[in-house]
Amino acid sequence: MVEIEYISLKGTINSTVKVISFTPYLVRFELKTAEQNYNCLVAKDALNFMYLAKEAASISIFGHFNKRKQLVVDKYHVQSGVLVR
């Protein structure tokens, strides 16, 4: 049995967020960290992610790698650019 290794990263969204599949919804973006760039996929709550995520936004993610070495995002937090006063 293969054990899934999880990873937690912080960085910025370095590309436009693109829908790559509609059934099920699957979106793709590039995460830029201080060390390297990662190709990321979001399936869970993908439409909400599309709404929140903008290019150059700060993001924290928790996920795992698939067989194609893409980072599959299980949880995320996008820093909002909205100021609340």
C-alpha positions in Angstrom: 0.0 0.0 0.0 1.3 3.5 -0.9 1.3 6.1 1.8 0.4 9.6 0.8 2.9 12.2 1.8 1.3 15.6 2.6 3.0 19.0 2.3 2.2 22.5 3.6 3.4 25.5 1.6 3.1 29.3 1.5 3.6 31.4 -1.6 1.9 33.4 -4.3 -0.2 32.5 -7.2 2.1 32.9 -10.2 -0.4 32.3 -13.1 -4.0 32.8 -14.0 -6.3 30.2 -12.5 -7.7 28.1 -15.3 -10.5 25.5 -15.4 -9.1 22.4 -17.0 -12.1 20.1 -16.5 -15.8 20.5 -16.0 -16.8 17.0 -15.0 -15.7 17.2 -12.2 -14.6 20.8 -11.9 -10.8 20.9 -11.8 -8.7 24.1 -11.8 -5.0 24.6 -12.3 -2.5 27.3 -11.2 1.2 27.8 -10.5 2.3 28.3 -6.9 5.6 30.3 -6.5 7.5 29.7 -3.2 10.9 31.0 -2.2 12.4 27.6 -3.2 10.6 26.7 -6.4 7.4 26.7 -8.5 4.7 24.0 -8.3 1.9 23.0 -10.7 -1.2 22.8 -8.5 -4.6 21.3 -9.0 -7.8 22.1 -7.0 -10.8 19.8 -7.2 -12.4 20.3 -3.8 -14.4 23.5 -3.7 -12.9 24.5 -7.1 -15.5 27.1 -8.0 -15.0 28.9 -4.7 -11.3 28.8 -5.3 -11.8 30.4 -8.7 -13.7 33.2 -7.1 -11.1 33.9 -4.3 -7.9 33.3 -6.1 -6.3 36.0 -8.2 -2.9 36.1 -9.8 -0.2 37.4 -7.4 -2.4 36.7 -4.3 -0.7 35.2 -1.2 -1.8 31.7 -0.5 -1.2 28.9 2.0 -1.9 25.3 0.8 -2.0 21.8 2.2 -1.9 18.9 -0.2 -0.1 16.0 -1.7 1.6 15.0 -5.0 -0.1 12.8 -7.6 1.6 10.4 -10.0 2.4 13.2 -12.4 4.2 15.2 -9.7 1.4 17.8 -9.6 0.5 19.2 -6.2 -3.2 18.3 -5.4 -4.5 20.9 -3.0 -6.7 19.5 -0.2 -7.0 22.7 1.8 -6.2 26.4 1.0 -6.3 29.9 2.4 -6.1 32.8 0.0 -5.3 36.2 1.5 -8.0 38.5 0.4 -7.3 41.9 -1.1 -10.5 43.3 0.4 -10.0 45.8 3.2 -12.5 45.8 6.0 -12.9 49.0 7.9 
